Amino acid sequence: MNGTNRTVGRIVLVVVGLVLLALGVAVVLVQTLPDAADRWHVVADTALGGLGSGAAREAGVRAWSAVLAGAVVLGVLALLVLTSIRSGRTGTVVDDDGPADGLPGRVRIEAAAIEHALSSAIAPLPQVASLAVDVRRVRRRTAVRILVRTRRGAPPRELVERVEAVVHDLDALLGERLPVLLRIARGASSRPDRVR
């Protein structure tokens, strides 16, 4: 539930992975095959050895230009990924100025208050062994994630109904519906029973 642009991240991972794979294969080939080592020496001599002469210098400049262009493309892709990555967590759930014709003022409800309110209402339930609540931004909306680890033998349906009642009360208090992801995990195992 974070704000990472998955498409750009995957493209960058594929490109960087392919570049590293190609470099790794080239290094292995140069180290193990004498023909590949000879070709590498010819290419290196052409690109670097004759930088003072005319034709070799042109070839070297072209080779370094290609390397520089590749580095710039990788740098731009890395910057795109870094600017799109956000932690996903948000500090504010509601930030409202109210109607234009109403009383002046601003209502702001912090995420910590919501996390504390939900934790206080859900943690004492007899079915709950442990609880984690956090508030995140998902596609420009605020959403709440609740992870409940149940005690052995606790019926998940009853727990879901009780958590839904708490969330309904919270929505009534806030005056708007917040999307909620409820994950219920078994007490001793980490395998989830239900996600709602």
N, C-alpha and C positions, 0 to 999 in steps of 0.2 A: 504494500500500500504506500509506496513512496512515489515521488514525483519524477522519477527518472524516465527519460524518453527511451523506451525500449528499442525502437527501430534504430535510432542513431547508435545506441550502445552496442547493439548486435552487429551493425555494419562495421563499427570501429574494431570490435573484437575479431571479426572475420578478417578484416584487412591486416591488422597487426599480426594475427595468427598466421596468415598466409605469408607475410613478409618474413616473420621469424622462422617459419618452416622452410622457406626457400633458402634463407641464409644458413640454416642448420644443415640442409641437404648439400649446399655448396661447400661448406666447411668439411663435411664428411667425405665428399667426393674428392676435394683437393688433397685431403690427408691420406686417402686410401688408393686412389687411382693415379698412376704416373701421368697418363694423358691429360687428365683434368688439371693436375698441377702444372704441366707444361702450358696448357691453354691459359691458366690463371696468370702465369708469369708473362706470357705474351700480352694479355690484356692489361696487366699492371704496368708493363714497360711502355705500352702504347699510351696509356692514360697518364702515367706519372713520369716515366723515364725521360721522355723527350719534350718536356715542357718548354724548352728553349727553342726548338725548331718549329717551322711553320706548320706542316701537315700534322705532325704528332701533337703539336700544341693545340690545334683546332680539335682534334679527336679528344684530347684531354679535357678541353673546355666543355665540349659536348657531354662527355661522361660526367663531369662534375656538375654540369647544369641539370642533368637528369637526376643525379643523386640529391641535389638541392631542391628540385621540384618535388621529388618524392617526400623529402623531409618536411617541406612546407605543407603538402597535402596531409601528411600524418599529423602535423602540428595543428592544422585547422580542425581536423576531425577530433583531435584530443580536446581542443578548446570547446568545440560544440558539446562534447560529452560532459566536460567539467561544468559548463554553464547550465546544462540541463539537469544536472544532479542536484537534488535537494534532499534533505534528510526525510522530508515527508511529515515530520512532526510540526505541529503548529502550537502557538502559545495562546491563541484567541479562538473561542468558539463562536461568540456573537459579538459583533461590533456594529451598532445601529444608531443612527441619528434620529430615528423616529420619523413620523410624517411631517411634511413641510408646514402644515397648518397647526401642528400640535405644540406642546410646550417645548421650549428650547432645552437641549441636553443630549447626553449621549449615554447609551447603555453598552457596557463592555463586560463580557463574561470570559474569564480566563479558563484555559484548558485544565489547569490544575484544580480549579473548583469542580469541574465536571468529573474529573478523574476521582477526586476525593469523595464526591457525592455518590457516584456509582459504586466505588469500593466500599463505602460505609453501608450502602443498602444491600449489596450482594454478598459481601464476605461473611456476614453472620448467618447466612442460610445454612441449614444443617447438611446439605449435600455438598457444600463447597469446601475443598481441602486447601486450595490456593487460588489466587486471583491476580490477574494483571489487566490494567485498563490504560489505554493511551488514546490520544486524540491526534488525528492526522489530516493532512490536506490530500484529497484525491480528486483529480480533475476539477480543480478550482472550487471544490466543496469540502466542507468539514465533515469528517466521519469519525466514529468511535469504534475502537477495536477492543473487545473483551475476550480474554482467554481465561476460561474456568477449568481448573483441574478438580475433578470430582472425587469424593470419597468412594470407597469400594461399595458396590451395590446400590449406589444412588441412581434413581430413575432419571434419565436425561429429559424425558418429556416434561416432568414436573419442574425440573430446573429451568427449562426453556420458558415455560409459562410464567414462572416467578420473575425471571429476568425480563421477559417482555412486559410484565406489569410495571417493573421499575423503570424501564425505558419509556413506556407510555406516560408515566408520571413526569419523567424528565422532559419529554416533548411538550406536555401540557404546561409545565413551568416555564420553559423557554419560549413557547409560542410558535415553535416551528419543529418540524420532524428532522431529526438527524439520522443519517444512515448509520446502522450499527452492524458490525460483523461480530457474531458470537461464535466462538470456537470452544467446544467442550472436549476435553481430553480425559481419558481414564486416569484414575488415581495413580496407579503404579507404572503404567506404560505411557509412552509419549505419543502413541498412535491416536489420532483424533477420532472420536465417535461421530460427531456431527458438526457441521458448519451451517450456520443459518444467517 
